[in-house]
Amino acid sequence: DEVSGKHFGAQFSYEKDGLAAYLNYIGGKDDDSVADNEVFGHQVDLTATYAVSDALGLGLNTTIKNISPEQGDNTSWFGAALYANYAFDDLFTLGFRGEYINDNDGLILGLPDNSITSITLSGNFKIDNLTLIPEIRLDSSSEDGFVDEDGNATGSTTSLIFAAVYAF
């Protein structure tokens, strides 16, 4: 670890009747590269899933991180994601994820007053122990926080990803 000092983590969980929820915390010294100014970080995260039926599942993930230097102003960022998965049959599941990140202090991309919205659509094709996962994702930033194929700053980007997972 590059930072002297350690982090403390804790988790509380709840599961009942198709609902699973996990409240997580991690905190500790984040940075000691600035002389005489220790920086501490605290992050709280909630992850929850709910099985509406055998085919439909919903999810929520939300987190906030606060950076607290001994000297200077506190900074933070916040994010939330909503998920939906629908299994059409044993061979194909379609997933949708919508995400929002508020980064007014510029901690993630280095751009103050920035927010990011992302939409992802993914499929899961199961063939015995092999799962094929094509995914398309659109990211949009309120500031020009991405770089296009010509190296220019832009406010959005689209990604097409393909994964193959084999379970032994």
Helices and strands as residue ranges (DSSP letters): E 7-16, E 19-31, E 39-51, E 56-69, E 75-87, E 92-103, E 114-127, E 130-141, E 146-147, E 153-154, E 156-166
